[in-house]
Amino acid sequence: MKIIHTADIHLGSKINTFPKDISDARKEELRNSFKRMVDFARNNEVQAIIISGDLFESDRPFQKDKDFFFSIVKNNPSIDFYYLRGNHDESSDSEKYSNLKTFSNEWTSYDLGEVILTGVEMTSDNATSIYSTLSLLENKLNVVMLHGEVSDSVGVDKINLIKLKDKNVDYLALGHYHSYSTGAIDNRGVYAYSGCLEGRGYDETGDKGFILLTISDKITHEFIPFSERKISLVSVDVSGLNDAYSMYQKACEVGRFSINDLYRVELYGEVDAQVEDFANDVKSFLSNEVKYADVKDNTTKKIDVSKYENDLSLKGEFVRLVYQSKDYTDEDKAQIIAYGLKALSGKEVE
């Protein structure tokens, strides 16, 4: 038997990290990845998809997002969907579809034949009591669904693994964290976060996908990277480089970019204060290498004051005046000098 564990789809997300055309495309790609995952399930004899919360972005989702989800359920009758609401979700219209099963604020179990699936939706009223009311058969394979963060305490959206020890849990299917992670509960069971299907911003980087469970005499699980695009952070040391093209080449060496993916490139290190506009130029060069790249200038500026010791121009006087000041740190002086030289050259200072 095969089961897909997914969570944190966030249909209807307001994606505004990227330029509008990229953000609009990401919204459609998120929906498309959910559809592709269901196609994967149908083509690979997956009997059930369990959704551990946050199917929707809002507790009042757009009608088009509800229609999208329920249409997929309706048109895939060979797959059972088990939908546990998270902290973003709303009540569902599950009574319309025999293959859509839901949960409540009390433990609810479904017998899938080879495994028993049990879940509860956490509230302020049951957050402390769910551990004592969980009852699982020792001689059965047990999958448990919860939504929240692993914690040493108890409360709404908090999951205390210690209180789940020796409860006969074989696999704890979690939602809430947007990256894949897994760990042990006890000698018998493991927990796993499937993460989200698609990254929506620079706080959701790395591989995104779902978890495929295979059930025989035990439960094994495998993370399946599945996102249409990957979002990555790339840090590039550009110390000693004095032109944008050299920085771009260094970024390409470090980043190993893909034309399909999205990046934030962070330039760091010490560069000459007179090197101008390199972040925008690097971004322009990268436009042919990636789907989209945002370039951040996190460099520190250095100034060779010796070049201005005998300079009788206004620039020389300005550099010496700032450098001799005791009111600023060396880093502040370099930044002030960089902006000042740019202004004195008649160029716009942001």
Wavefront OBJ file of the C-alpha trace (Angstrom):
o trace
v 0.000 0.000 0.000
v 1.176 3.544 -0.803
v 0.150 6.809 0.855
v 1.229 10.378 0.123
v 1.790 12.667 3.105
v 1.571 16.355 2.258
v 0.782 19.601 4.088
v 1.008 23.383 3.948
v -0.210 23.765 0.381
v -1.525 27.268 1.155
v -3.820 27.585 -1.847
v -4.628 31.259 -2.350
v -1.324 32.557 -1.023
v -0.514 36.205 -1.677
v 2.939 35.762 -3.163
v 4.549 39.189 -3.422
v 8.230 38.464 -2.859
v 8.995 38.625 -6.562
v 8.067 41.000 -9.399
v 4.366 40.786 -10.268
v 4.773 38.568 -13.313
v 6.867 36.066 -11.359
v 4.522 36.206 -8.345
v 1.455 35.620 -10.511
v 3.161 32.683 -12.171
v 4.104 31.221 -8.786
v 0.454 31.210 -7.705
v -0.437 29.106 -10.711
v 2.612 26.880 -10.265
v 1.552 26.171 -6.682
v -1.870 24.995 -7.867
v -0.271 23.046 -10.700
v 2.095 21.235 -8.340
v -0.844 20.056 -6.254
v -2.498 18.758 -9.411
v 0.753 17.093 -10.535
v 1.074 15.418 -7.120
v -2.404 13.930 -7.507
v -1.480 12.783 -11.027
v 1.626 11.147 -9.527
v -0.586 9.372 -6.996
v -2.965 8.091 -9.676
v -0.112 6.916 -11.938
v 1.774 5.179 -9.108
v -1.068 3.276 -7.444
v -1.221 5.527 -4.397
v -4.432 4.767 -2.535
v -4.579 7.764 -0.202
v -3.348 11.336 0.167
v -3.205 12.689 3.708
v -3.120 16.466 4.120
v -1.779 17.483 7.529
v -3.169 20.992 7.632
v -3.018 24.385 5.907
v -4.477 23.291 2.613
v -5.665 26.883 2.215
v -3.863 30.123 3.027
v -6.874 31.625 4.793
v -9.734 30.440 6.970
v -11.945 32.144 4.387
v -10.427 30.922 1.113
v -11.337 32.226 -2.306
v -14.128 30.294 -3.971
v -11.877 29.480 -6.937
v -9.394 27.753 -4.611
v -12.140 25.726 -2.952
v -13.564 24.806 -6.356
v -10.085 23.786 -7.540
v -9.521 21.431 -4.598
v -12.987 19.878 -4.580
v -12.871 19.383 -8.344
v -9.664 17.391 -7.974
v -11.234 15.280 -5.236
v -14.359 14.683 -7.310
v -12.415 13.725 -10.439
v -10.089 11.282 -8.666
v -12.499 8.802 -7.046
v -9.826 6.073 -6.870
v -7.883 8.134 -4.324
v -9.074 8.831 -0.788
v -8.188 12.286 0.559
v -7.773 12.668 4.325
v -7.894 16.347 5.205
v -6.936 17.552 8.678
v -7.430 21.292 9.050
v -4.565 23.449 10.284
v -4.396 26.920 11.761
v -5.117 28.536 8.358
v -7.942 26.289 7.202
v -11.705 26.509 7.187
v -14.467 23.959 7.521
v -14.838 21.832 4.398
v -17.755 20.670 2.271
v -16.659 17.086 2.725
v -20.156 15.601 2.917
v -20.411 16.001 -0.875
v -17.577 13.606 -1.658
v -17.302 10.052 -0.405
v -13.540 10.007 -1.018
v -12.859 13.088 1.134
v -12.493 12.267 4.830
v -12.082 14.848 7.549
v -11.298 15.098 11.237
v -12.618 16.982 14.254
v -11.517 18.164 17.685
v -11.769 14.559 18.907
v -9.564 11.704 17.765
v -10.989 10.192 14.579
v -9.726 6.924 13.078
v -10.038 5.376 9.621
v -9.225 1.736 8.852
v -7.318 1.675 5.547
v -6.817 -2.091 5.708
v -3.075 -2.291 6.127
v -2.875 0.710 8.431
v -5.054 2.660 10.856
v -5.069 6.419 10.237
v -5.882 8.592 13.267
v -5.984 12.352 13.578
v -7.276 15.256 15.627
v -7.600 18.981 14.978
v -6.039 20.872 17.847
v -7.951 23.612 19.680
v -7.474 25.600 22.860
v -9.915 23.200 24.564
v -8.203 19.927 23.638
v -4.538 20.919 23.284
v -3.528 19.456 26.633
v -5.856 16.447 26.692
v -5.189 14.878 23.282
v -2.214 12.889 24.583
v -4.167 11.099 27.305
v -7.124 10.371 25.006
v -5.052 8.850 22.176
v -5.584 5.081 22.117
v -3.900 2.975 19.420
v -3.776 -0.812 19.057
v -0.327 -2.286 19.592
v -0.783 -5.001 16.952
v -1.716 -2.529 14.183
v 0.352 -0.196 12.039
v -0.640 3.311 13.116
v -0.312 6.593 11.240
v -1.215 9.690 13.266
v -1.912 13.133 11.793
v -1.313 16.416 13.668
v -0.611 20.026 12.760
v 1.805 22.103 14.830
v 5.410 22.591 15.876
v 7.410 20.040 17.813
v 7.802 21.463 21.297
v 8.779 20.603 24.845
v 5.503 22.090 26.045
v 1.818 21.605 25.253
v -0.693 24.048 23.825
v -2.390 25.027 20.593
v -0.184 24.168 17.593
v 2.417 22.591 19.917
v 3.230 18.886 19.681
v 4.991 17.300 22.624
v 6.794 14.202 21.348
v 7.584 12.972 24.854
v 3.855 12.615 25.518
v 3.525 10.512 22.359
v 6.194 8.006 23.414
v 4.989 4.423 23.912
v 1.612 5.266 22.344
v 2.058 2.738 19.490
v 2.632 5.465 16.869
v 4.490 4.119 13.838
v 4.444 7.288 11.726
v 3.440 10.791 12.825
v 2.441 12.839 9.767
v 2.954 16.484 10.663
v 2.206 19.817 9.054
v 3.262 23.369 9.976
v 6.977 23.531 9.112
v 7.587 24.268 5.448
v 10.696 22.106 5.012
v 11.107 18.348 5.138
v 12.426 16.999 8.418
v 12.151 13.774 10.364
v 13.178 12.221 13.661
v 12.442 9.493 16.196
v 9.553 9.462 18.661
v 10.622 6.265 20.424
v 11.993 2.836 19.508
v 8.903 2.173 17.410
v 7.825 5.374 15.731
v 9.093 8.337 13.737
v 7.700 11.766 12.957
v 8.063 13.712 9.725
v 7.185 17.101 8.293
v 6.499 16.887 4.581
v 7.159 20.605 4.109
v 5.311 22.607 1.479
v 4.993 21.723 -2.213
v 6.339 25.039 -3.520
v 8.491 27.721 -1.908
v 6.707 31.077 -1.866
v 9.552 33.363 -0.783
v 13.148 33.564 0.351
v 12.155 32.111 3.734
v 11.128 28.871 1.977
v 14.291 27.814 0.206
v 15.577 24.389 -0.743
v 13.913 21.229 -2.000
v 10.125 21.111 -1.631
v 7.839 18.165 -2.220
v 5.922 15.429 -0.421
v 6.537 12.164 1.426
v 5.681 8.786 -0.063
v 4.797 6.110 2.503
v 5.096 2.442 1.592
v 3.291 0.044 3.908
v 3.921 -3.679 4.116
v 4.858 -5.325 7.402
v 6.221 -1.916 8.413
v 6.029 1.704 7.277
v 8.870 3.213 5.278
v 8.915 6.772 3.990
v 10.769 8.666 1.272
v 10.872 12.388 0.581
v 10.072 13.149 -3.074
v 11.358 16.552 -4.316
v 8.567 17.809 -6.532
v 8.486 21.589 -6.824
v 8.201 23.207 -10.224
v 10.882 25.702 -9.206
v 13.410 25.796 -6.406
v 14.226 28.923 -4.409
v 17.820 29.242 -3.212
v 20.031 31.631 -1.273
v 23.559 31.982 -2.639
v 26.263 33.802 -0.689
v 29.228 34.996 -2.735
v 32.477 36.398 -1.343
v 33.497 39.156 -3.765
v 36.421 40.467 -1.719
v 39.026 42.107 -3.924
v 36.852 42.107 -7.041
v 36.497 45.543 -8.565
v 33.956 45.114 -11.362
v 30.471 43.668 -11.710
v 31.349 41.145 -14.391
v 34.001 39.512 -12.204
v 31.450 39.338 -9.396
v 28.921 37.782 -11.758
v 31.457 35.146 -12.820
v 32.219 34.350 -9.174
v 28.479 34.053 -8.457
v 28.099 31.577 -11.321
v 30.944 29.469 -9.930
v 29.383 29.397 -6.471
v 25.708 29.201 -7.396
v 25.683 26.648 -10.209
v 22.478 28.282 -11.363
v 19.517 26.678 -13.108
v 17.555 28.588 -15.722
v 14.295 27.350 -14.160
v 14.907 28.470 -10.585
v 14.672 31.548 -8.352
v 17.568 32.989 -6.358
v 18.626 35.563 -3.866
v 22.322 36.284 -4.330
v 24.012 37.937 -1.349
v 27.355 39.574 -2.114
v 29.683 39.929 0.856
v 33.311 40.766 1.545
v 35.389 43.925 1.267
v 35.319 45.924 -1.962
v 36.670 49.267 -3.115
v 34.309 52.069 -2.127
v 34.421 53.492 -5.638
v 33.036 50.352 -7.310
v 29.544 51.540 -8.257
v 26.194 49.926 -8.977
v 27.640 46.430 -9.079
v 24.607 44.775 -7.461
v 22.274 45.979 -10.220
v 24.775 45.029 -12.886
v 25.253 41.544 -11.441
v 21.467 41.159 -11.388
v 21.310 42.165 -15.043
v 24.006 39.659 -16.022
v 22.195 36.893 -14.119
v 18.915 37.530 -15.939
v 20.111 35.217 -18.717
v 21.122 32.471 -16.300
v 18.063 32.054 -14.048
v 14.309 32.543 -13.984
v 14.774 35.433 -11.519
v 17.522 36.636 -9.198
v 17.442 39.279 -6.488
v 20.939 40.580 -5.694
v 21.743 42.089 -2.305
v 24.862 44.142 -1.595
v 26.085 43.085 1.851
v 29.685 44.096 1.200
v 31.762 46.399 3.342
v 33.438 49.298 1.580
v 37.124 50.113 1.850
v 38.853 53.288 0.769
v 42.529 53.742 -0.070
v 43.037 57.069 1.672
v 46.639 57.285 0.445
v 45.299 58.005 -3.043
v 43.798 61.236 -1.737
v 46.583 62.468 0.571
v 47.889 64.964 -1.989
v 44.692 65.367 -3.991
v 43.823 69.091 -4.041
v 40.359 68.506 -5.505
v 37.070 68.660 -3.630
v 37.041 64.863 -3.565
v 40.415 64.773 -1.845
v 39.368 67.349 0.754
v 36.143 65.420 1.417
v 37.911 62.070 1.864
v 40.511 63.506 4.236
v 37.852 65.327 6.276
v 35.751 62.209 6.780
v 38.732 59.948 7.394
v 40.127 62.236 10.134
v 36.789 62.450 11.949
v 36.499 60.731 15.322
v 32.702 60.677 15.182
v 32.377 57.588 12.956
v 33.527 53.990 12.885
v 35.813 52.870 10.064
v 32.869 51.088 8.459
v 30.725 54.234 8.653
v 33.557 56.307 7.181
v 33.883 53.958 4.230
v 30.143 54.117 3.578
v 30.032 57.917 3.864
v 33.009 58.262 1.539
v 31.450 55.868 -0.979
v 28.213 57.870 -1.097
v 30.097 61.173 -1.100
v 32.345 60.280 -4.022
v 29.329 59.083 -5.955
v 27.514 62.388 -5.315
v 30.555 64.440 -6.198
v 30.730 62.592 -9.482
v 27.219 63.814 -10.274
v 25.574 60.420 -9.867
v 22.360 59.673 -8.039
v 22.682 58.305 -4.494
v 19.941 55.951 -3.335
l 1 2 3 4 5 6 7 8 9 10 11 12 13 14 15 16 17 18 19 20 21 22 23 24 25 26 27 28 29 30 31 32 33 34 35 36 37 38 39 40 41 42 43 44 45 46 47 48 49 50 51 52 53 54 55 56 57 58 59 60 61 62 63 64 65 66 67 68 69 70 71 72 73 74 75 76 77 78 79 80 81 82 83 84 85 86 87 88 89 90 91 92 93 94 95 96 97 98 99 100 101 102 103 104 105 106 107 108 109 110 111 112 113 114 115 116 117 118 119 120 121 122 123 124 125 126 127 128 129 130 131 132 133 134 135 136 137 138 139 140 141 142 143 144 145 146 147 148 149 150 151 152 153 154 155 156 157 158 159 160 161 162 163 164 165 166 167 168 169 170 171 172 173 174 175 176 177 178 179 180 181 182 183 184 185 186 187 188 189 190 191 192 193 194 195 196 197 198 199 200 201 202 203 204 205 206 207 208 209 210 211 212 213 214 215 216 217 218 219 220 221 222 223 224 225 226 227 228 229 230 231 232 233 234 235 236 237 238 239 240 241 242 243 244 245 246 247 248 249 250 251 252 253 254 255 256 257 258 259 260 261 262 263 264 265 266 267 268 269 270 271 272 273 274 275 276 277 278 279 280 281 282 283 284 285 286 287 288 289 290 291 292 293 294 295 296 297 298 299 300 301 302 303 304 305 306 307 308 309 310 311 312 313 314 315 316 317 318 319 320 321 322 323 324 325 326 327 328 329 330 331 332 333 334 335 336 337 338 339 340 341 342 343 344 345 346 347 348 349 350
